[in-house]
């Protein structure tokens, strides 16, 4: 299936990352740690988001549904929230049960040249970026699930 058929939105020169190794990082917020390299061998959705971001909130239900429908796809959320209390409250209020970490200094998003929220990278089992999505997506659409299964 050609990736061009997916509902993707790429900006500027950043899509040049597609087909290249995903930049590795480790982020810890005192409660949760994510080391991207630990997920090699799995398909990963790396989702950069914030609790105050309306498009992120719009996208969240489909991310949660995907997490339950396709548990073999690892969803890693990296929040840029400054306020740890607002972040924690958001996770509880919205029943977020996929892996997420707060990265207030934005060290991980900076590695990906991310500056719009949400922004998601699909990383294959070998650690290669296969697609980039800017803005809220329907992660449960037949086309999206077919794409993810193909990886």
Buried (B, 14 or more C-beta within 10 A) or exposed (E): EEEEEBEBEBEEEBBEBBEEEBBEBEBEBEEEEBEBEEBBEBBBBBBBBBBBBEBBBBBBBBBBEBBEEBEEBBBBBBBBBEEBEBBBEBBEEEEBEBBBBBBBEBEBBEBBBBBEBBBBBBBBEEBBBBBBBBBBBBBBBEEBBEBBEEB
